Amino acid sequence: MIRVHLPAHLRTIAHIDGEVELELNGTATQRALLDALEERYPMLRGTIREHGTGRRRAFVRFFACEEDLSHEEPDAPLPAPVVAGAEPFLVMGAMAGG
């Protein structure tokens, strides 16, 4: 099971308490993970990725295993500790402003 941690505002939209656990068929990639998340919680469509292009929204970041995965290719395999459920996949809102 892959553990996904969402920011509070997305958990509120999807009526989720705590982490989400998802099981993926095939290769575990960002695209597969986000597809499964949006399939289970359709109200999240368009909040993490753009509707038309499927690209990550500008102020959303992905982290796992103490690394920023935001600029990884969507079809690159997720880190092994994430796939094993030892580490969560974190979806976070970027901080901006001055």
N, CA, C and O atoms as a DFTB+ gen file, in Angstrom:
392 C
 N C O
     1  1       0.827      -1.184       0.000
     2  2       0.000       0.000       0.000
     3  2       0.873       1.249       0.000
     4  3       1.835       1.341       0.762
     5  1       0.544       2.179      -0.831
     6  2       1.241       3.458      -0.866
     7  2       0.460       4.433       0.009
     8  3      -0.757       4.574      -0.107
     9  1       1.201       5.099       0.886
    10  2       0.602       6.080       1.791
    11  2       0.739       7.468       1.178
    12  3       1.822       7.860       0.745
    13  1      -0.366       8.207       1.143
    14  2      -0.371       9.559       0.587
    15  2      -0.822      10.515       1.676
    16  3      -1.868      10.323       2.297
    17  1      -0.021      11.546       1.899
    18  2      -0.377      12.578       2.868
    19  2      -0.749      13.837       2.087
    20  3       0.041      14.354       1.298
    21  1      -1.964      14.314       2.324
    22  2      -2.462      15.508       1.644
    23  2      -2.509      16.680       2.609
    24  3      -2.628      16.483       3.818
    25  1      -2.414      17.913       2.082
    26  2      -2.559      19.071       2.956
    27  2      -3.993      19.171       3.480
    28  3      -4.923      18.606       2.904
    29  1      -4.147      19.898       4.577
    30  2      -5.435      19.975       5.268
    31  2      -6.584      20.408       4.359
    32  3      -7.675      19.844       4.438
    33  1      -6.358      21.395       3.502
    34  2      -7.469      21.869       2.675
    35  2      -7.950      20.806       1.685
    36  3      -9.143      20.741       1.390
    37  1      -7.040      19.972       1.168
    38  2      -7.466      18.902       0.259
    39  2      -8.141      17.767       1.024
    40  3      -9.074      17.151       0.510
    41  1      -7.683      17.481       2.245
    42  2      -8.363      16.481       3.067
    43  2      -9.784      16.942       3.380
    44  3     -10.710      16.130       3.401
    45  1      -9.959      18.234       3.621
    46  2     -11.295      18.775       3.901
    47  2     -12.198      18.616       2.686
    48  3     -13.339      18.172       2.816
    49  1     -11.701      18.973       1.512
    50  2     -12.495      18.850       0.278
    51  2     -12.939      17.413       0.057
    52  3     -14.078      17.168      -0.340
    53  1     -12.040      16.455       0.312
    54  2     -12.318      15.040       0.046
    55  2     -12.915      14.307       1.254
    56  3     -13.204      13.114       1.170
    57  1     -13.099      15.010       2.371
    58  2     -13.645      14.391       3.595
    59  2     -12.776      13.217       4.044
    60  3     -13.265      12.111       4.271
    61  1     -11.470      13.487       4.166
    62  2     -10.495      12.470       4.552
    63  2      -9.920      12.838       5.908
    64  3      -9.589      13.998       6.153
    65  1      -9.803      11.858       6.782
    66  2      -9.094      12.033       8.048
    67  2      -7.785      11.270       7.950
    68  3      -7.799      10.052       7.770
    69  1      -6.660      11.952       8.065
    70  2      -5.362      11.281       8.051
    71  2      -4.868      10.967       6.654
    72  3      -5.261      11.607       5.679
    73  1      -3.998       9.968       6.573
    74  2      -3.395       9.563       5.302
    75  2      -4.351       8.714       4.477
    76  3      -5.283       8.096       4.992
    77  1      -4.086       8.710       3.189
    78  2      -4.812       7.850       2.254
    79  2      -3.891       6.691       1.911
    80  3      -2.693       6.890       1.709
    81  1      -4.431       5.491       1.845
    82  2      -3.653       4.333       1.409
    83  2      -4.211       3.853       0.076
    84  3      -5.410       3.610      -0.059
    85  1      -3.326       3.723      -0.900
    86  2      -3.730       3.306      -2.239
    87  2      -2.910       2.109      -2.684
    88  3      -1.715       2.022      -2.403
    89  1      -3.552       1.203      -3.367
    90  2      -2.856       0.078      -3.977
    91  2      -2.896       0.287      -5.481
    92  3      -3.957       0.534      -6.053
    93  1      -1.738       0.188      -6.119
    94  2      -1.646       0.403      -7.553
    95  2      -1.379      -0.906      -8.276
    96  3      -0.662      -1.774      -7.777
    97  1      -1.963      -1.032      -9.452
    98  2      -1.670      -2.166     -10.326
    99  2      -0.623      -1.707     -11.328
   100  3      -0.754      -0.626     -11.902
   101  1       0.398      -2.495     -11.544
   102  2       1.447      -2.123     -12.485
   103  2       2.511      -1.275     -11.824
   104  3       2.658      -1.285     -10.602
   105  1       3.253      -0.538     -12.640
   106  2       4.357       0.280     -12.156
   107  2       3.821       1.463     -11.355
   108  3       2.907       2.161     -11.793
   109  1       4.395       1.676     -10.191
   110  2       3.991       2.783      -9.323
   111  2       4.712       4.053      -9.763
   112  3       5.916       4.194      -9.549
   113  1       3.982       4.965     -10.370
   114  2       4.501       6.241     -10.834
   115  2       3.648       7.360     -10.253
   116  3       2.576       7.109      -9.702
   117  1       4.125       8.596     -10.375
   118  2       3.310       9.732      -9.936
   119  2       1.981       9.746     -10.675
   120  3       0.930       9.952     -10.068
   121  1       2.026       9.527     -11.978
   122  2       0.795       9.560     -12.776
   123  2      -0.190       8.487     -12.294
   124  3      -1.372       8.774     -12.104
   125  1       0.292       7.260     -12.098
   126  2      -0.578       6.174     -11.644
   127  2      -1.145       6.468     -10.253
   128  3      -2.319       6.210      -9.985
   129  1      -0.301       7.010      -9.376
   130  2      -0.727       7.329      -8.026
   131  2      -1.799       8.417      -8.035
   132  3      -2.830       8.278      -7.375
   133  1      -1.563       9.493      -8.774
   134  2      -2.531      10.587      -8.820
   135  2      -3.803      10.182      -9.551
   136  3      -4.890      10.636      -9.193
   137  1      -3.687       9.330     -10.577
   138  2      -4.886       8.793     -11.239
   139  2      -5.741       8.018     -10.245
   140  3      -6.958       8.193     -10.197
   141  1      -5.100       7.157      -9.446
   142  2      -5.828       6.353      -8.455
   143  2      -6.444       7.240      -7.370
   144  3      -7.566       6.997      -6.926
   145  1      -5.713       8.257      -6.952
   146  2      -6.229       9.177      -5.945
   147  2      -7.458       9.918      -6.461
   148  3      -8.458      10.034      -5.752
   149  1      -7.388      10.416      -7.686
   150  2      -8.513      11.144      -8.272
   151  2      -9.685      10.223      -8.598
   152  3     -10.836      10.660      -8.590
   153  1      -9.404       8.956      -8.883
   154  2     -10.488       8.005      -9.132
   155  2     -11.258       7.740      -7.838
   156  3     -12.488       7.681      -7.840
   157  1     -10.523       7.583      -6.736
   158  2     -11.167       7.322      -5.454
   159  2     -11.856       8.564      -4.894
   160  3     -12.918       8.475      -4.279
   161  1     -11.233       9.728      -5.117
   162  2     -11.755      11.000      -4.615
   163  2     -11.919      11.966      -5.788
   164  3     -11.077      12.843      -5.983
   165  1     -12.988      11.819      -6.572
   166  2     -13.156      12.644      -7.775
   167  2     -13.212      14.146      -7.491
   168  3     -12.934      14.955      -8.376
   169  1     -13.565      14.517      -6.273
   170  2     -13.608      15.948      -5.940
   171  2     -12.219      16.586      -5.934
   172  3     -12.108      17.811      -5.902
   173  1     -11.159      15.777      -5.965
   174  2      -9.792      16.298      -6.008
   175  2      -9.315      16.576      -7.435
   176  3      -8.247      17.158      -7.625
   177  1     -10.092      16.168      -8.431
   178  2      -9.680      16.425      -9.818
   179  2      -9.555      17.927     -10.040
   180  3     -10.462      18.695      -9.719
   181  1      -8.425      18.329     -10.588
   182  2      -8.176      19.737     -10.855
   183  2      -7.549      20.485      -9.689
   184  3      -7.167      21.645      -9.843
   185  1      -7.434      19.854      -8.531
   186  2      -6.824      20.533      -7.384
   187  2      -5.324      20.291      -7.307
   188  3      -4.585      21.139      -6.808
   189  1      -4.874      19.153      -7.791
   190  2      -3.451      18.792      -7.747
   191  2      -2.833      18.917      -9.135
   192  3      -1.697      19.366      -9.286
   193  1      -3.600      18.511     -10.144
   194  2      -3.148      18.588     -11.540
   195  2      -4.164      19.380     -12.354
   196  3      -5.352      19.407     -12.033
   197  1      -3.679      20.020     -13.409
   198  2      -4.549      20.767     -14.312
   199  2      -5.498      19.805     -15.028
   200  3      -5.109      18.690     -15.376
   201  1      -6.729      20.232     -15.245
   202  2      -7.726      19.384     -15.906
   203  2      -7.288      18.931     -17.295
   204  3      -7.258      17.731     -17.570
   205  1      -6.957      19.853     -18.155
   206  2      -6.686      19.518     -19.547
   207  2      -5.368      18.809     -19.782
   208  3      -5.304      17.860     -20.563
   209  1      -4.318      19.256     -19.117
   210  2      -2.990      18.731     -19.413
   211  2      -2.531      17.638     -18.459
   212  3      -1.657      16.845     -18.809
   213  1      -3.098      17.583     -17.273
   214  2      -2.655      16.621     -16.274
   215  2      -1.346      17.011     -15.616
   216  3      -0.770      16.220     -14.869
   217  1      -0.863      18.227     -15.884
   218  2       0.391      18.694     -15.299
   219  2       0.163      19.182     -13.872
   220  3      -0.913      19.672     -13.529
   221  1       1.189      19.039     -13.058
   222  2       1.129      19.489     -11.669
   223  2       0.811      20.977     -11.632
   224  3       1.375      21.758     -12.398
   225  1      -0.099      21.366     -10.734
   226  2      -0.411      22.786     -10.570
   227  2       0.824      23.511     -10.041
   228  3       1.647      22.917      -9.346
   229  1       0.949      24.774     -10.366
   230  2       2.154      25.553     -10.074
   231  2       2.507      25.595      -8.591
   232  3       3.689      25.543      -8.250
   233  1       1.534      25.686      -7.710
   234  2       1.831      25.827      -6.288
   235  2       1.612      24.539      -5.504
   236  3       1.321      24.568      -4.308
   237  1       1.754      23.416      -6.187
   238  2       1.681      22.106      -5.545
   239  2       3.035      21.442      -5.706
   240  3       3.630      21.479      -6.783
   241  1       3.520      20.835      -4.633
   242  2       4.819      20.161      -4.653
   243  2       4.653      18.729      -4.167
   244  3       3.756      18.433      -3.378
   245  1       5.527      17.839      -4.642
   246  2       5.528      16.435      -4.239
   247  2       6.859      16.121      -3.566
   248  3       7.921      16.493      -4.065
   249  1       6.794      15.436      -2.436
   250  2       7.990      15.045      -1.708
   251  2       7.878      13.586      -1.281
   252  3       6.784      13.076      -1.041
   253  1       9.028      12.926      -1.191
   254  2       9.114      11.571      -0.649
   255  2      10.571      11.295      -0.325
   256  3      11.470      11.739      -1.039
   257  1      10.799      10.564       0.747
   258  2      12.153      10.166       1.129
   259  2      13.086      11.375       1.227
   260  3      14.247      11.310       0.821
   261  1      12.568      12.470       1.766
   262  2      13.324      13.704       1.958
   263  2      13.835      14.312       0.649
   264  3      14.849      15.010       0.637
   265  1      13.133      14.044      -0.443
   266  2      13.499      14.592      -1.745
   267  2      12.296      15.261      -2.378
   268  3      11.160      14.820      -2.205
   269  1      12.561      16.337      -3.120
   270  2      11.528      17.023      -3.889
   271  2      11.347      16.281      -5.210
   272  3      12.256      16.251      -6.039
   273  1      10.186      15.690      -5.401
   274  2       9.899      14.929      -6.621
   275  2       9.042      15.728      -7.600
   276  3       8.569      15.188      -8.601
   277  1       8.844      17.003      -7.313
   278  2       7.932      17.834      -8.098
   279  2       8.296      17.926      -9.567
   280  3       7.410      18.042     -10.412
   281  1       9.577      17.878      -9.889
   282  2       9.995      18.038     -11.279
   283  2      10.375      16.707     -11.940
   284  3      10.911      16.690     -13.049
   285  1      10.098      15.611     -11.265
   286  2      10.319      14.291     -11.873
   287  2       9.297      14.078     -12.987
   288  3       8.213      14.662     -12.969
   289  1       9.648      13.254     -13.938
   290  2       8.699      12.901     -15.000
   291  2       7.511      12.157     -14.386
   292  3       7.704      11.348     -13.478
   293  1       6.299      12.409     -14.856
   294  2       5.118      11.746     -14.277
   295  2       5.159      10.222     -14.351
   296  3       4.535       9.545     -13.534
   297  1       5.894       9.676     -15.328
   298  2       5.953       8.226     -15.482
   299  2       7.235       7.607     -14.918
   300  3       7.509       6.429     -15.150
   301  1       8.015       8.394     -14.184
   302  2       9.204       7.844     -13.509
   303  2       8.725       7.017     -12.314
   304  3       7.773       7.409     -11.640
   305  1       9.370       5.883     -12.045
   306  2       8.963       5.064     -10.900
   307  2       9.119       5.818      -9.583
   308  3      10.060       6.592      -9.405
   309  1       8.188       5.584      -8.668
   310  2       8.284       6.165      -7.328
   311  2       9.403       5.472      -6.559
   312  3       9.737       4.328      -6.865
   313  1       9.989       6.141      -5.570
   314  2      11.045       5.509      -4.769
   315  2      10.539       4.224      -4.096
   316  3       9.381       4.139      -3.686
   317  1      11.419       3.243      -3.992
   318  2      11.057       1.938      -3.419
   319  2      10.449       2.041      -2.021
   320  3       9.484       1.327      -1.746
   321  1      10.961       2.897      -1.111
   322  2      10.333       2.985       0.217
   323  2       8.886       3.487       0.163
   324  3       8.079       3.135       1.024
   325  1       8.553       4.299      -0.834
   326  2       7.169       4.765      -0.995
   327  2       6.298       3.609      -1.461
   328  3       5.204       3.398      -0.938
   329  1       6.779       2.867      -2.437
   330  2       6.016       1.729      -2.967
   331  2       5.795       0.679      -1.883
   332  3       4.743       0.042      -1.841
   333  1       6.784       0.495      -1.004
   334  2       6.677      -0.491       0.080
   335  2       5.811       0.000       1.241
   336  3       5.467      -0.782       2.128
   337  1       5.456       1.285       1.244
   338  2       4.656       1.832       2.331
   339  2       5.461       2.280       3.529
   340  3       4.889       2.672       4.546
   341  1       6.798       2.230       3.429
   342  2       7.651       2.639       4.536
   343  2       7.729       4.159       4.658
   344  3       7.900       4.689       5.756
   345  1       7.605       4.856       3.533
   346  2       7.646       6.318       3.495
   347  2       6.391       6.817       2.778
   348  3       5.954       6.192       1.812
   349  1       5.800       7.932       3.229
   350  2       4.627       8.467       2.532
   351  2       5.023       9.313       1.325
   352  3       6.141       9.820       1.240
   353  1       4.098       9.449       0.413
   354  2       4.194      10.393      -0.697
   355  2       3.462      11.639      -0.217
   356  3       2.270      11.584       0.085
   357  1       4.169      12.759      -0.147
   358  2       3.604      13.991       0.400
   359  2       3.196      14.943      -0.720
   360  3       3.983      15.237      -1.620
   361  1       1.966      15.414      -0.651
   362  2       1.482      16.463      -1.544
   363  2       1.381      17.713      -0.675
   364  3       0.679      17.731       0.335
   365  1       2.100      18.757      -1.092
   366  2       2.137      19.968      -0.257
   367  2       1.899      21.202      -1.114
   368  3       2.232      21.232      -2.299
   369  1       1.322      22.206      -0.495
   370  2       1.183      23.504      -1.140
   371  2       2.484      24.256      -0.988
   372  3       3.063      24.289       0.097
   373  1       2.954      24.866      -2.079
   374  2       4.199      25.634      -2.048
   375  2       3.967      26.949      -1.318
   376  3       2.866      27.500      -1.345
   377  1       4.998      27.437      -0.676
   378  2       4.945      28.726       0.001
   379  2       5.430      29.797      -0.975
   380  3       6.429      29.596      -1.666
   381  1       4.750      30.904      -1.034
   382  2       5.150      31.991      -1.913
   383  2       4.834      33.328      -1.236
   384  3       4.038      33.403      -0.300
   385  1       5.444      34.312      -1.711
   386  2       5.158      35.652      -1.178
   387  2       6.400      36.266      -0.585
   388  3       7.489      35.697      -0.667
   389  1       6.237      37.411       0.003
   390  2       7.414      38.059       0.543
   391  2       7.093      38.938       1.727
   392  3       7.991      39.558       2.297
